[in-house]
Amino acid sequence: MSDQVRIVEVGPRDGLQNEKTSLGVADRIAFIEALLGAGLRTVEVGAFVSPKAIPQMVGSDEVLKGVNHHPDAEFHVLVPNEKGYEAARAAGARVIAVFGSASEGFSRANINCSVAESIERFKPVIARARSDGIKVRGYISCVLGCPYDGEVKPQAVVGVAKILWELGCYEVSLGDTIGVGTPRKARELLRAVAGSVPVAHLAMHFHDTYGQALANLYAGMEEGVRVIDSAAGGLGGCPYAPGATGNVATEDVVYMLQGMGIATGVDMPKLVAATNEVSKLIGRSPVSRVAAAINAKRKR
């Protein structure tokens, strides 16, 4: 184990876009500022998608413009197509993310096209971004299981990951969208994908539906992965995956890493304060075990 892990905070995008309560631009900016204040330096802040499809992400251009003045932070935005890319670039995006699925069923339910068709959609986006000097991160959904197709074979994930890497994505984030993975399966998947994408350029994006996310992350770290996606308070879910809970909570990840002597640069009390504030706004308690424990201590 190395002494440092990079956390990609996805709460303001992947978290909030799956919450029933939509937050306005000012509240989302305040949330991001609080996360930065807690020491997080890579934050996914919005998505340039159809407002009808995902109304929670309306105003992502204003959110990005509202936080882009931080020189020591990296802000990511999701773009599904060239129209989204043009809007993101106009808003000052320096890092974008494209996404595909490892399963046909999820791809059709989520973006109404096949896996192959989704690749054709994001090819020109990646090409334009690279030409413009904008970094591109690639997401793959359903790497350890699909709500429609069931088990997903590692080679299906390898195929999409290899394409993203060869097209020019600097990092490929592997998403257990419905949180069904276990440590052995996570390890086998990462070993398979590392044959096509260097492990230093892989990230883990695990949901915690069955309570396995931390164990899966630990298994992945044993394989050499050093980038973890997480959401403050365990925000999120998936509208196309019934029963799936949110991303693994950033507080829980930080607590585990700090207990292992691994640096995160995160101030836990400030992180919990940010989580508590956004939780009040969306009207529900944090899913994070660590946030719940710290909040309970404070009430004594």
MOBEL-V672903 format. One record per residue. N is the residue number from 1. RES is the residue in three letters. SS is DSSP state (h for helix, s for strand, l for the rest). PHI is phi in whole degrees, 0 to 359 (999 if undefined). PSI is psi in whole degrees, 0 to 359 (999 if undefined). Layout:
((N RES SS PHI PSI) (N RES SS PHI PSI))
This chain:
((1 MET l 999 131) (2 SER l 280 174) (3 ASP l 263 16) (4 GLN s 210 141) (5 VAL l 228 139) (6 ARG s 265 124) (7 ILE s 261 129) (8 VAL s 258 110) (9 GLU s 279 116) (10 VAL l 250 7) (11 GLY h 305 314) (12 PRO h 293 344) (13 ARG h 244 286) (14 ASP h 296 333) (15 GLY h 284 299) (16 LEU h 294 332) (17 GLN h 290 345) (18 ASN h 253 7) (19 GLU l 268 145) (20 LYS l 293 326) (21 THR l 271 122) (22 SER l 274 139) (23 LEU l 254 145) (24 GLY l 286 173) (25 VAL h 302 314) (26 ALA h 298 318) (27 ASP h 292 322) (28 ARG h 292 322) (29 ILE h 296 317) (30 ALA h 298 321) (31 PHE h 298 314) (32 ILE h 296 318) (33 GLU h 299 320) (34 ALA h 293 322) (35 LEU h 294 319) (36 LEU h 297 319) (37 GLY h 297 335) (38 ALA l 276 355) (39 GLY l 107 358) (40 LEU l 285 136) (41 ARG l 240 350) (42 THR s 236 114) (43 VAL s 227 130) (44 GLU s 273 118) (45 VAL s 252 347) (46 GLY s 183 181) (47 ALA s 216 132) (48 PHE s 264 76) (49 VAL l 235 175) (50 SER l 298 127) (51 PRO l 296 335) (52 LYS l 288 321) (53 ALA l 286 316) (54 ILE l 224 82) (55 PRO h 296 338) (56 GLN h 296 341) (57 MET h 258 9) (58 VAL l 301 136) (59 GLY l 85 17) (60 SER h 299 331) (61 ASP h 295 319) (62 GLU h 291 322) (63 VAL h 298 311) (64 LEU h 299 315) (65 LYS h 297 328) (66 GLY h 287 341) (67 VAL h 242 352) (68 ASN l 293 356) (69 HIS l 281 353) (70 HIS l 280 110) (71 PRO l 286 339) (72 ASP l 259 13) (73 ALA l 239 156) (74 GLU s 241 124) (75 PHE s 248 130) (76 HIS s 253 146) (77 VAL s 226 143) (78 LEU s 273 136) (79 VAL s 228 129) (80 PRO l 268 342) (81 ASN l 198 182) (82 GLU h 294 325) (83 LYS h 298 316) (84 GLY h 296 322) (85 TYR h 297 315) (86 GLU h 299 320) (87 ALA h 292 321) (88 ALA h 295 316) (89 ARG h 296 319) (90 ALA h 297 332) (91 ALA l 275 356) (92 GLY l 98 20) (93 ALA l 297 137) (94 ARG l 247 345) (95 VAL s 221 128) (96 ILE s 240 163) (97 ALA s 233 137) (98 VAL s 247 162) (99 PHE s 219 147) (100 GLY s 217 175) (101 SER s 241 153) (102 ALA l 271 353) (103 SER l 236 141) (104 GLU h 293 318) (105 GLY h 299 316) (106 PHE h 290 321) (107 SER h 301 316) (108 ARG h 290 322) (109 ALA h 288 324) (110 ASN h 275 311) (111 ILE h 233 12) (112 ASN l 58 42) (113 CYS l 202 167) (114 SER l 284 169) (115 VAL h 300 315) (116 ALA h 298 319) (117 GLU h 294 324) (118 SER h 295 324) (119 ILE h 295 319) (120 GLU h 296 330) (121 ARG h 291 317) (122 PHE h 270 353) (123 LYS h 303 308) (124 PRO h 294 331) (125 VAL h 296 313) (126 ILE h 296 317) (127 ALA h 298 316) (128 ARG h 294 318) (129 ALA h 297 315) (130 ARG h 297 321) (131 SER h 296 327) (132 ASP l 271 1) (133 GLY l 78 24) (134 ILE l 257 131) (135 LYS s 289 148) (136 VAL s 233 129) (137 ARG s 252 142) (138 GLY s 250 135) (139 TYR s 252 142) (140 ILE s 236 124) (141 SER s 270 159) (142 CYS l 57 46) (143 VAL l 282 342) (144 LEU l 238 9) (145 GLY l 158 153) (146 CYS s 230 140) (147 PRO l 291 344) (148 TYR l 252 319) (149 ASP l 260 351) (150 GLY s 79 229) (151 GLU l 296 140) (152 VAL l 245 124) (153 LYS l 287 141) (154 PRO h 307 323) (155 GLN h 294 333) (156 ALA h 294 322) (157 VAL h 290 316) (158 VAL h 304 317) (159 GLY h 301 315) (160 VAL h 288 320) (161 ALA h 298 318) (162 LYS h 298 319) (163 ILE h 295 313) (164 LEU h 301 316) (165 TRP h 295 314) (166 GLU h 290 333) (167 LEU h 285 341) (168 GLY l 122 9) (169 CYS l 294 133) (170 TYR l 282 342) (171 GLU s 208 144) (172 VAL s 239 120) (173 SER s 261 123) (174 LEU s 264 117) (175 GLY s 254 119) (176 ASP s 272 80) (177 THR l 300 325) (178 ILE l 253 6) (179 GLY l 64 38) (180 VAL l 261 355) (181 GLY l 291 158) (182 THR l 232 163) (183 PRO h 306 318) (184 ARG h 297 315) (185 LYS h 293 321) (186 ALA h 298 316) (187 ARG h 297 314) (188 GLU h 297 320) (189 LEU h 297 311) (190 LEU h 297 322) (191 ARG h 297 320) (192 ALA h 294 313) (193 VAL h 292 326) (194 ALA l 296 346) (195 GLY l 287 342) (196 SER l 242 333) (197 VAL l 234 125) (198 PRO l 307 137) (199 VAL h 301 333) (200 ALA h 293 346) (201 HIS h 247 21) (202 LEU s 252 148) (203 ALA s 231 155) (204 MET s 248 130) (205 HIS s 231 84) (206 PHE s 251 129) (207 HIS s 274 162) (208 ASP l 244 32) (209 THR l 306 316) (210 TYR l 255 16) (211 GLY l 73 21) (212 GLN l 256 357) (213 ALA h 301 312) (214 LEU h 297 319) (215 ALA h 296 320) (216 ASN h 293 320) (217 LEU h 297 318) (218 TYR h 298 317) (219 ALA h 299 320) (220 GLY h 293 323) (221 MET h 294 325) (222 GLU h 296 334) (223 GLU l 274 355) (224 GLY l 108 358) (225 VAL l 287 136) (226 ARG l 232 19) (227 VAL s 233 128) (228 ILE s 233 126) (229 ASP s 272 136) (230 SER s 205 165) (231 ALA s 232 130) (232 ALA h 308 131) (233 GLY h 74 4) (234 GLY h 70 31) (235 LEU l 301 150) (236 GLY l 116 201) (237 GLY l 157 210) (238 CYS l 202 119) (239 PRO l 295 341) (240 TYR l 256 9) (241 ALA l 226 84) (242 PRO l 307 130) (243 GLY l 91 347) (244 ALA l 289 132) (245 THR l 271 185) (246 GLY l 287 180) (247 ASN s 298 159) (248 VAL l 303 139) (249 ALA s 287 135) (250 THR h 302 320) (251 GLU h 301 319) (252 ASP h 292 320) (253 VAL h 296 313) (254 VAL h 298 317) (255 TYR h 300 315) (256 MET h 297 313) (257 LEU h 294 316) (258 GLN h 296 324) (259 GLY h 293 338) (260 MET l 267 0) (261 GLY l 79 21) (262 ILE l 260 129) (263 ALA s 287 137) (264 THR l 236 339) (265 GLY l 75 12) (266 VAL l 258 135) (267 ASP l 269 109) (268 MET h 300 312) (269 PRO h 302 321) (270 LYS h 290 324) (271 LEU h 295 316) (272 VAL h 295 323) (273 ALA h 298 318) (274 ALA h 296 318) (275 THR h 296 315) (276 ASN h 299 320) (277 GLU h 293 314) (278 VAL h 291 329) (279 SER h 295 321) (280 LYS h 299 319) (281 LEU h 292 324) (282 ILE h 268 354) (283 GLY l 78 32) (284 ARG l 208 158) (285 SER l 285 154) (286 PRO l 298 144) (287 VAL l 281 338) (288 SER l 304 126) (289 ARG h 295 320) (290 VAL h 293 315) (291 ALA h 299 318) (292 ALA h 298 318) (293 ALA h 293 316) (294 ILE h 294 319) (295 ASN h 296 323) (296 ALA h 295 321) (297 LYS h 298 319) (298 ARG h 293 333) (299 LYS h 279 346) (300 ARG l 290 999))
